[in-house]
Amino acid sequence: MKYLKPVMLLAVSSLLFTACGGPHHVPQSKGGFYYDGIYFGKNFSETFKEGIEDGCKTAQAHYTKNHTLFKIDKDYNDGWFLGRSRCIPLFKVEEEEEPVNSAEK
């Protein structure tokens, strides 16, 4: 009986922590914002979304930025940096058509 209280406390606390264990993706129909297959969050302003889109394009080697909005609109500025950081391609492998054999040289 002396172990019942600590075991119950451990069981209840682990259930509570697993229920709050991370971000839940919200569908677009309920305000979730996705760009290029990446979930960013929900309930953003239009300029924040525009910043995310431009930042993503920049991260994918297509520099895009509305310099006027970037200077005067904090939402656009924050969205641009978020998009640029979240849309960076993690790893890209470019294979050669024929393998190089260094022993033949």
HELIX and SHEET records of a PDB file:
HELIX    1   1 LEU A    4  ALA A   19  1                                  16    
HELIX    2   2 GLN A   28  LYS A   30  5                                   3    
HELIX    3   3 GLU A   46  ALA A   59  1                                  14    
HELIX    4   4 HIS A   67  ILE A   72  1                                   6    
HELIX    5   5 LYS A   74  ARG A   86  1                                  13    
HELIX    6   6 SER A  102  GLU A  104  5                                   3    
SHEET    1   A 2 GLY A  32  TYR A  35  0                                        
SHEET    2   A 2 ILE A  38  LYS A  42 -1                                        
END                                                                             
